[in-house]
Amino acid sequence: MAGMVKGQSGGFVMTPHKVSICILLQVYAPSGQLSVPYPFDSISQHNRLGLFLIALTKSCDDILEPTLDEFLKLLKEFGVLYNWLTDHVTGRLSSLSSPDDLFTFFSELRGILAGLETSIIDDDQINLDPNSNLGMYLRRCMLAFNTLSFEGTCHLLTNIKTYCKEVFSPYEMSHLDDASNDPEAPLEYENMDLENIVLQNFTEELESRKRSNERVPFHNHSSKALFSLVEDITVSPGQKVKRNHRSQMQTQPPSVESSDVILQRTNWQIQGYMSEQADMIEKLGSSFPMSAFESVLKLLQKVAPELHRVHFLRYLNSLYHDDYSAALENLSRYFDYSAGMEGSDFVPPLSCMNNGRYEIALLTLGITHFHFGHPKLALKVLTEAVRVCQMHSDDTCLAYTLTAICNLLSEVGISNITGIMGASDSHVSTSMSVQQQLFLLLRRTLKRADSLKLKRLVASNQLALAKFDLKHVQRPLLSFGPKASIQLRTSPTNVCKKLRLSSQLIHQFDNESSVVTIDGALSTSWLKNQRKPTSTLVFPPESGPESNRDTFYSWLQSSSVPGSVLQLVGSSYLVSATSWELYGSASLAQSNALLFANCFADSSSSADLALAYGKLIQHLAVYKGYKAFAALKIAEAKFLSVSKSGILPVKLQLLHERALHRGHLKLAQQMCDELGVLASSVTGVDMEIKTEASLRRARTLLAANQFSEAASVAHSLFCKCYKFNMHVENATVLLFLAEIHKRSGNGVLGIPYALASLSFCESFNLDLLRAAATLTLAELWLLLGPRHAKRALNLIHSAFPIILGQGGLELQSRAHIAEAKCYLSDSSISVSEDPDIVVDSLRQACEGLEALEYHEMAAEAYYLMAIVLDKSGQMEQREEAAARFKQHITALENPIKPEDPLVNLL
């Protein structure tokens, strides 16, 4: 291997890329010059080059070093004096044609450093502090070159020539290709059999170490095996990956380098590479290239069998590509070979050092079962993990295991957990309800994580408590006497407080001086961020050099917080968006979703990002009509390769809604069936999708006037939601039952359901749903006769502020039509004398219904408008309203057309 001898096999190796950086260092701090050196025009240009060099030096330990072509492209994106710097670097490299040239070059570099004996230095004189980042890097380069043998220097020259071949034109390389011009040319040294001698020494050392049963470090493996490994790498820090919010990945194949240029890496560098790839798998999910990376891992495992974390990466790769058998097999291999001691994030206690990490293996296995939709098996494994943690006194693993149990119980519908809580905490009474046991476990898990000072786990538990408070009424565990105050309501204040505490985790990590990051990750991220635009959809850039400088420094500090922390903080904004949806604030829900999509897109997983896009699309459909289909197509293209994406359920819901509005009931039923197929067949899993599919099936039956069948489906859904403690969903189901009785003309039976739904809405602070329930109650009172018109009108007016402020187009249109009906039914109001009071409401309703293409309700609005206009004697406008009424009735009777865009979206 070029420039590498036996004595420095695991140290800092001199490469052509490092020589290029040294050339730029010589430009940045030329020896003996004062003030701003040539060719810089200002101090700001000089400082920018210094920051650029700091980033380059910190990324020098990446697995693959950039080629000269990629290095020059980085200079181009850097933007300052690109042409001059490019010519200077390439010209300086081409001038290094003999070992004497290299010795002269590194001798000149010594003049850059300020002498240790120098006490007084001119303020304008430019020298590198030997203890600074750039000074330390330059000293390492000079030390690495000084320790090279003559053969190593010759190989370095050969590598520099190969390094330059990709960029130089044939004319520029003619003097290098002609060996007759210089008898000391590197081609003579290239013919020497020095590499075989070095490899032979490496092989002998390997065999001697194997005979003595010593651990073989990775950097001592043969260069040919490493070269074949690097050739097959398709996702690496050195290659270019074009991604559109991590949805579509267009990976360019890495440039094939000569085997003399590929450098061997240490165990520590390979571990850093694997950590980076593990983060990429968790972010990209199923869109990560599985087969290509699997081949890389197989080669890495073959070359370095002592790196057991390869099995863990293969497990992650199989997990996120839904390969159940492969995931279990690789997980078992990882813990069989390493006992969980390699790549662990926390230090095990002394009592379990000899026993391995059996509890971590159980924790990971339980999370795996949970990921694949096996909640009962996951709960059984996690309960066993709790027992093992208690036996080994592993408090940290116990805290993580209890958190995993809480997440499982929160996200999966469990109707009975008797015996489970007793296994994790002997002080918990099994006579408590499921909600009480879960709440108590969440509180104690938070307290345990706080006592162990596990910041990320504390933030995660705060987030879990916020989710719990969002959908569960807080009841005291014990109450005595008839005067005991029990407030059966949720607390939005507590939810917002816990979400804020969870999001404050980012400030705790930002203020810390020592943050665990992969070597070179900060500088590599800054170099990649140069290719990104500085503007965002939320914060437009300001003009002027000051804003550019601030953006530049924000790029430099963008990786100071770990990715897992950013992902957790982003999740808090997603939960906040969901909470505001339930509380009825559409604007705040949209703001939190937009904030997540703009600020946390790079650190979040593809599934979470797809969920945020889905929320924005649904908001657009509810408040702007079916213009949302254009945004849906864009989102589908972004997340086409993401399995279990939240975009497909949103698409089916929009198609079902539009089919109902157009009266295409067969298509609506088909969308319900496809939505139900997306849910798992396991009881308690994917309850949200199952509830949505059942509710939409009931709505389809109601649109077909099959009242008894729709009521049967709704009653069954209510019982299921009650069994799994889904009380927020019960409020919607009760409101739908009231809607069934309203459509069937039986207002007396519908009023109790509407009142029950109102009670649920008040308990859970569902303001917008409460306004919808109030509107339905008013419509039911109106069915009982004209004498209840004033009561119905008062109910509608009481709900108007929320409906008009936060309601969607359909809800607002319903409210306007109900108000017009109240005016027409009230005998004390003369519509013929003041028709505008009714016509204005009906016109506003028609505008919203036209955008939704809701033919049935639009026909009703135009029918009422025609009646009012006829009574007021406005015949021309009456005929126009009657014609629109006829158009909607005709469209309702013929819902499907050959050119219907709905068919093309399936």
N, C-alpha and C positions, 0 to 999 in steps of 0.2 A: 504494500500500500504506500502511496506516494507520500513522501515527507514523514514517514513513520518508522521508528526503529524500536527495537525491543525495550529499550529503557524507558520510553514514554508512551507505551501502548495504551495507557488509560488516562493520559493527561491532555493538555491543550495542544491541538495539532495545527500546524501552520498550513493554510490552504490558499488558493488563488483569491477566493472571496475576501479573506482577511487581508490579503495584500492590497486589494482594491480599497478596502476601508482605510488602511494605513495611508494610501495615496491621498484620500480625502482628508485625513487627519493632518497631513503635511500641508494641504491647501488651507485648512482652517487655522492652523497655527504655524506659519512659516518661521523658520529660525532667523532671529535677528531683525525682524521688522517691527516698526512701531505703528500706532494708530490702527486704522482699518486696513487690513492687507489687501493687495490686489488679488482678485478682480472685483471685490465687493464694493458696492456703491454706498452702502449705509450700514450702520451697526445692526439694524433689524435683520438685514439679509445674513450678516455674519452670525447672529444669534440663532436664526432659523436653521442654518447648517449645523450648528452645534447640537441643537435638539434632535435633528435628523440623525446625526452620528451617534448620539446616546441611544436612540431607538435601535439603530443597526447593531451596536455593540451588545445590547441586551438580548437581541434575537440571534446571536451568533451560535447558540447552542441548540437551535432547532434541528430536527432529525435530518432534513434535507436542506442544504444551502442553496440559495438561488443561483441560477446560471448568470452569465454576464448579460445576456439579453434581458432577463428579468430584473437584474440590478439596474440596468440603464433605464428600464421602464419605471422603476421606483424613483430614479432621479428625475425623470420626465414629470411624474405626478407630483414630485416635490416642488418643481416649478421654478426654482431660483437658479439662474445662470445655467440652464440645462445644456445648451450647446457647448459652452466653454468647459463645463465640468466633464461632459461626455468625451470631448476631444482630448482633454487632459488625461483622464483615466485610461482611455484606450491607447493613447500615445505612450503613456508611461509604462503600461503593461507590455506593449510591443517592444519597448526599448530594453527590457530585461531579457537579454539573450545569452547570458553566461553567468556562472557562479560569481564572478567578480562584480557584475552589475548588481546582483542581489546583496552582496556584502557592502557595496557602496551605498545602496539604497537604505539599508538598515542602519548603517553608520550615520547617514544624514538624519535619520529619525531621532537619534539620541539628542540632537540639538533642539528638538521641540520641547523636551522636558525641562522644567526649571530645576536648577541644581539644588540639592539639599542644603548646600552650604550658603546659598544666596539668601541674604537677609533683607536687602533693599532692592526692590524691583520697580522700574518705572511704571507709573500707572497706565501709560498707553502701550507698554510693551506686552506682546501676546506670548504667553508661555503656558504650557499645561502643567497643572499641579500633579505631581507624581501620585498623590493619594486620591485624586478625583476619579470619576468613572472613566473618562477618556484616558487619563494618565495611567490608570491601572490596566486598562485594556492594551495600551501601547506597550507597557512594560511586559505584559504576558506574551505579546507577539514577539518582542525582541528576545525574550528568554526562550521561547519555543524555537526561534530561528537559530539562536546561539547553540542550542543543544543538538541541532541536526548534524549528522555526519555528512561527509562529502557526497555519499550516495543519496542521502535524503535530500540534500540541496539540489542534486541533479533531477531527482524525481519531482521536486517542487517546480523546477523550470519546465519539465515536460507537462505537468498539470496546467501551468499557466498558458502554455502554447495551446493545449486542447481547450482550455477555458476561453481563449480568444477566437478560436476558429469559427464559432457560431455567429460571431458578429462581424468580424473583419471581412472586407471584400477580397477577392483573389489578388487584386493589385496590391492591397495593403499587406497581404500575407506572402507576396512573392519572394521577399527577401528572407522570410523565415522558412519557406518551403524549399528554397534552393540551398542544399547542404554544402555546395561547393563554395558559397560565399563566405562561410565561416566554419573553419575546421573544428571550432569548439562548440558548434551548435548543439542544442539539446537532443537532436536525433541520434547523435553518437551515444549519448548516455542512455537513450531509450533502448538501444540494442543490447545494452548490458543486461545480464540475467540477475539483476539485483533483487527484483521482486520475488523471484523463486527462492532466493537465499533467505530473504526475510520470512517468507511464508514457511519455509522449511524449519526455521528456528521457532516460529509460532507453533507448528505442528509438534515439534519435539517437546516444547513446553507443555502443550495440551496433554500429550500422552503421559508425561511425567506426573502432571497434576492428577490425571485420572487414576494413575496407578497408586497415588498417595491418598485417594479419596477426598481430594480438596474440591471446594466449590469452584466451578469454572465461570469467570465473568464473561458477560456477553461480548465485550469488545475484543476478545481474543479468538473469535470464530473466523473462519476463512473468509477472504474478501469475495470470492466467487459466489458463495452462498448469500452474502449480503447484497451483492450486486443483483442477483436474481430476485431477491426480496424487494429491493428498491424499484426494479423495473416494473413490478406488478402492483405497486401502490397506486391506487386511484384517488384516494382522499388523503391529502397530506398538507401540512402548512405551506409547502413550497409551491403547490400547484394552484391554478386559478379555478375558482368555483363561482359560477354565475348563478345566483339564487335570487328569486323574487319572493321575499319574505319566507324563505325556507320551504317553499311549496314545490316549485319546479327547480330541479337541480340539473344544470347542464355542465357536466364535469369534463374539462378538457384533459386529454391524456397527458401525463407528465412527460417532459422532454427526456429522451433517453440519453444518458450521459455515458461517457467512457468509464470503464471500470477503474481507470487510474484516478478519476475525479471523485468517485463515490467514496465517502469517508466512513470509517467504522465509528460506531457510537458506543458510549458507555451504558452500563445498566441503568444509571440514573436518567440518562437522556431517553432511553427506550421506555422507562416507566412514565416519564413525562409525556411522551408521545401517546402511550396507551391511555393515560388520563384524559388527554385532549380528545381522543377518539371516543372514549366513554361519554364525555359530555356531548359530543356531536350526536351520538346515537340517541341519548335521552332527549335532545332538542328536536332532532329531525324525525324520530320515530320510524314509522314504516317507510318513509321516503329516503332513508339512508340506504346506499347501495349495498345490499346484503351479500350477493354472490362475490362481488369484487373484493370486499373487505374480508370475507370468509377465506378466500384464497391467500390473502396477505397473512392472516392469522395462522393458517396452516403452515405456511412457509416459516413464519416466525417461531412457531412451536417446534418445527423440525430442526431449525438452526439453533435455537436456545430452549431446550426442553426444561431448563431449570426456572424459566419465567412462568410461574403458575398462573399469573394474572391473565395470561392469554385465554385460559379456559373461562375466566369471568367475562372477558370481552365477547367471547363466542356465546356465552349465556345471554348477555345483554342483546346481542345481535339477533338471536333466536327469539328472545322475549318480545321485542318490539316488532318482529315480523310474524308473530302469532304461531310460532312453531313450538308446540307444547312439549313434545317428546325430546326434541333437541335441547330446549331450554333446561329441562330437568336433568338430562344427561350431562350437559356441560357444567351445570351448577354442582352436581354431585362430584364430578371430576375435580372441580376447583377446590372444594372443601376436603376431598380425599387427599389431594396432593399437598395443599398448603395449610390445611386445618384452619383456614380463615385468618392466618397470621400475616399474610402479604396483602398490602394495599388497604389495611384497616384505617379508619379515620380517627379512632380513639384507642388509647392504650388499655390493654386488658389488665384486670387485677392479677396479683401474684398467685391467687388461688387457682386460676384457670390457665396459667401459662403452660402447665404441663398437660392439661386436658384439651388443648386446642380451643376453638371457638365454636363449640357445638350449638350454643345458644344463638350465635349469629347465623349459623347455617339454618336453624329452625326459623328464625325471623325472616331470612331471605326466602325460604321455601314457602312460608305463609303468605308473604307478599306476592310471590309468583302465582300461587293458587288463587289469590284474590284478583290478580290481573286477568287470569283466564276465566273468571266467572264461576269459581267454586267456593262460595262463601263458607259453607259448613266445614269443608275440609280445611280451609284457611284458618277458621276459628279454632279448630281442633289443634292444628300445628302451633298456632300462636299461644294457645293455652299451655301446651307442653313447653314452649320457649320460656314462658313466665316461670314455670316450675324450675327449669334448669337455671335460669338467671338467679332465682332466689337461693338455689342450692349452692351456686358458685359465688354468691355475693357480688354479682355483676350489676351494680346499680345503673350504670349508663345504658347497657343493653336492655335492662328491664324498663327503663323510661321509654326507649324507642319502641319496645314491644307493646307496651301499654298504649302508646300513641297510635300504633298500627291497628290495635284492636278498636280503639275509639273511631278511627277513620272507617274501619270496616262496618261497625255498627251504625255509623252515621250515614254512609252511602248505600248500604244494602238494607232492604226491608227485613228486619228480624222481629217476628211477633212474640217469640219466647226465648229468653236467654237464661233460663233457670240453670244454675250450676256453673255457668261460664264466669259470672262475676265473682262467685265464691272462690274460684280457682285463682283469680288474680288478686283478690283482696278479701281476707277472711272476715273483715269488719263490716262488709256490705250485706245487708239483709236481702235474702232472695224473695221476700214477700213484697218488695217494692215493685213499682211498675217499671216497664222497660225504659221510659224516659227518665225516671228518677235514678235508676242505676247508671244509665249512660251519663247523666249530668254529674253525678257524684264521681264517676270514674274520670271524667274530663277535668273536674276541679282538682282531684288528687294527682292526676298526671301532670297538670300544669304546675302544681306546687313542687312535685318531685323534680321536674326539669329546671325550675327556678333555683332550687336548692343545689343542684349539680352544676349550675351556671352554664347550661346548654342553651345558648341564645337562639339558635335556629329552631330548636325544639320548643322553646317558649313561644316564639312567634307562631309556629305551626299550631300549637295548642290554643293560642289566642284566636287564631282563625277558625279552628274547629268549634270553639265556644261561641263565636259570632254566628256561625252557621246554625248551631243548636238554638241560640236565643232567637234567631230569625223565624224559625218555624215551630217553636214549642213555647207553650204558655208556662211561665214560671210559677210553680206551686211550692209552698213550703213542705218540707219532708214531714213535719209534724205540726199539728195545730190543736189547741185545746180550747174548749168552751164555745158557746154559741156566738160570742162576740169576737172570735178570732178573725182578723181581717185577712181575707184571701183575695188578692187582685188577680183575677183570671185574664190577664192581658200580657202580651209581649212587651218588651221594652226596647224601642228603637234607639234610645239613648245608649243603652248598654251595647247594642250591636255596633253602633258607630264608634264607641269608645274602644271596643276590642279590635275593630278593624284598624283604628288609628294606632293602637299599640303594636299591632302586628306590622304595619307599614313602617314604624319607627326603627325597625331592625336595621334598615339600610344606613341610618345615621350612626348606629353603634359601630358598624364595621367601617364606615367611612372615617370615623375619628380615631380608629386604632392605628398605631404606627406599624405594627407587624401584621401583615395579612398573608395567609398561605396562598400562594399562586404558583402556577407552573413556571419554571424558569423561561424567561423570554416572552411570556404571554402578554405583558403590558406593552412592550415595544412592538411586538408583532401585531397586536390589535391596533396600535396607533398607525402603523404602516398601512394596514388594510383599510383603516377608516379614512385614509387620504382619498380613496377611490369613491367614497360615499358623498352625496350632496350634503351641503351644510344646512339646508332648509328642511323643515318638517311641516306637516299639515297643521300642527297646533301652534307652534311658535315660529312665525316668519322671521327670516334673518334681517338684521339691521344693516344699513349701509355704513361704510366707513372702515378704516383699518382697525379701530379698536374692537369692533364686533368680530372681525376676522381673527384677531389675536386671541380673543376670549374663546372663540370656537376652537382655535388651535390648541389652547391649553386644556379645554374640556375634553378634546380627543385624547390628549396625552394622559389624562387622569380617568379615562372611561372604564378601565378595567380594575380600579382599586377595590371594588366590591366583588366578592365571589359570585359566580353565576348562579349557584343554588340560592343565594340570598336574594338576588334580583328576581329569580323565578318565584320565590315565596312572596316577595313584595308585590309582584305583578298579580299573583293569585288573589291577594287582598283587594285589589281594584276590581277584579272580576266578581268577587263576592259582593263588593259594594254595589256594582252595577245590578246584580240580581236583587239585592235588598231594595234598591230604589225602584226597580220594576214592581216588586210586591207592594211597596208603600205608595206607589202611584205617582212618582215623580219621573216622567219620561225624559225630561231634559237632563236631570242628574244621572239617570241611568245611561243615557247616550254619552254624556261627558266622560264618565268613568270607562266606558267601553272604548271610546276614542283615545283616552289617555293610555290605556293598556296597549292598544294597537300601535300607537306611535312611539311610546317610550320603552316598552318591554318586549317588542317584537323579536329582538335579537337574542334575548336571554330566556324567553319562554319556549315551551314546547309547541310543536305544530298543532297538537290537539287543542291547547288553550287558545292559541291564536285563531284557530278555526272557530272556536266557540265565541270569541269576541266579534269576529266578522259576522257570525250568524245572528248575534244580538243586534248588530247595526243594520243588517238586512231586514230583520223582523220589524225594527223600529221604522225603517223606511217604508215598508209595506203598509204598516198600520196608519202612518201619518201622511204618506204621499201617494198611496195607491200602488199599482203594479208597475211603476217605474223601477221597483226594487228588482225586477227580473234582470235588468241590465247589470246591476251590482252582483246579482247571483251568478251570472255567467263568469264575471271576473273572479269571484271567489272560488268557483268550481275549477277554473284553470289553475289557480294558485295551489289548491289543496287536492288536486286530482289523485296524487299518489299516497295520500294519508289515509290509512285505514281507521275506522271508527271516527271519522271526521264528523264534526257537528254541522257541516254544510248540507249533507244529504237529508237529514231530518227536516231542516229548515226548508229545503227545496220541496219536499213532499207536503209539508204543511201549507206552503204558499200555493202549490198546485191544487191541493184539496180545497182551500179557501176560495180560490178563483172558480173552480168547478162548481162549488155550491152557489156562488153568486150568479153564475151564468145558468144554473139549472141543469148542469150536466152531471146527473147523479151516478151514472155508471162509472164515469171517470173518477168521481169523488170516492166511490166505494173501492176502486182499484188503488187509489192513493192510501186509503186506510189500511188495506191489506199489506201493501208494501212497507208502510210505516211500522206495522206490527211485526213484520219479519225481521226488522232491524234489532228487535229486543231479544235477549237471551231467553231460552226456554226454562232456565233455572228459576225456581220460586224465589222472589225477593230481589232478583237482579234486574237492572234496567227498569225500575219501577216508573220512572218519569216517562219513558217512551211508551211503556205499556198503558199507563194512564192516559196519555195523549191520544194514543191510537183508539182506545175504547171510547173516549169522549167524542172523538171525531166520527167514529162509527155511529154513535147515538145521534149526533147532529145530522148525519146523512139520512138516517131513518126518519128523523123528524122532518127533514125537507121533503121526504117522500110521503108525508102525512101518515106514517105508520106509528101512531102514538103509543100503543101498547108495547110494541117491540122496542121503541126508543126508551120508554120508561123502565122496561125490564133490564136493558143494558146499563142504564144509569143507576138503578138500584144495586145491581151486582157490583158496579164500580165503586159505589159508596161503601158497601160492605168491605171490599178489598182495601180501600184507603183507610177505613177505620181500623181494620185488622193490623195494618202496618203503620199506624199512627201518622198518617199523612193528612193532617187536619186542614192545612192550607188548601190542598186539592179538594177536600170535602166541601169547602165553601163554594168552589166553582161547580161541583156536582149538584149541590142543593139548589143553586141558582138555575142550573140547567133543568132540573125537575120542575121548578116553578115556570120556566119557559115552556115546557111541554104542556102543562095545564093551561097556560095562556093561549097557546096555539090551538088547543083543543076546545077552547071556549069555556073552560071550567075554572073561573076565577076564584071560587071559594076554596077549592082544594089547592090552588097554587099559592095562596097567601101564606099559609104556614111554612111552606118551603122557602119563600122569599124572606120571611122573618127569621127563620133559622140561619139562612145564609148571611143576613145582616148581623146576627149575633156572632157568627164565626169571624166576619170581617172586622167587627169592633174589637174582638179579642186579640186578633193578630195584626191590627192596624193596617188593614188592606184598604186604603182610602179609595183608590180608583175602583176596585171591585165592589166596595160598599156603595159608591155612587151608581154603579151599574145595577146593583141589587135594589137600590132605592127607585131607580127608573122602572125596573120590572115590577116592583110593588105598586107604583103609580099606574102602570098599564093594567095590572090586575084589578085595582080599584075601579078603573074606568070601565072595565068589562061588566061590573055590577050595575051600571046604570048611570044616567046623566046626573043624578043627585049626588054622586061621589066625584063629580068633575073638579070641584074646587079643592077637595082633599088631594086628588091626584095632581092638580096643578101646583099646589104648595109643595108637594114632595119633589116634583120636577124642578121647581125653582130652587129648592134647597140643595139639590145635587148639581145645579148648573155651574157653579164656580169650578168644581173639580172636573166636570165633564168637558166644559169648554176650554179649560186651561190645560188639562193633561190627557183628555180622552182622544181616541183615534177618530178617523173619519166615520166609521160605522156607528160608533156609540154617539157621536155628536148628531148624526143624521137621525138616529132613533129618537133622541131627545127632542129634536125640532119637530118631528112628526107627531110625537106624543103630545107636545105642547099645542100643536095645531088642532089635534083631536079634542083636547080639553076645551079650547076656545069654541070649537064647533058644537060641543055637547052642552056647554053652559048656556042656559036660556037667558041669563042676565047680560050676556055680551052679544051685541048686534054686529055680526060679521059683515052684513051688507053695508052698514054705515062706515065701518073702519076695516076694510079688507086687508090693508097692509100689515096689520098685526099678525095675520095668519100667513099671508102670501110671502112675507119676508122670511119667516121660519121655514116654509116649504122650499123656497128657492135655495136657501143655504143647505138644506137637506139634499136637494137634487144635485147640487154641485159635488158634494162628497160622494154620493152614490154613483154618479157618472164616472168619477175617477176609479171607483171600486168595481164598476160594471155589475152592480147588484141590481139585476133586472126586476126582481119581484118587489123589493122595497121601493125602488125608483118608480115603478108603475103605480104603486100605492100613493106616493107623494104627488105625482102628476095628476092622478085621479082626484085627490082632494083639492089640488090647486085649480083644476078645471071647474069643480063644483063652486068654489069660492068666487072665481072669476065670473061664473055664470050668474051668481046671485048679485054681484056688483055691477053687472051689465057690461063687462069688458069682453066683448065677443071675439075680437081678433086675438087677444092673448089667450082666451079660452080655447080657441081652435088650435093654437100652437101647443098648448099643454095637452090637449086631447091627442094631437098627432104624436107627441113624444110618448104619451101613455101607450098608444098603439104600437109604436116601435119597440118598446120594452116588452110588451106582451108577446109580440111576434118573435123577438129574440129569445124569450123564455120558452116558447113552444118549440123553437128550433135551436137548441143549445150548441150543436156541433156543426162545423163547417169544414170543407176540405182544406181550406187554407188556415185553419185554426192554429195559432202558434203554440197552443198547449200540447198538441200532438208532437211537435218537434222538440219540446223540452223533455219528453219522457226518455 
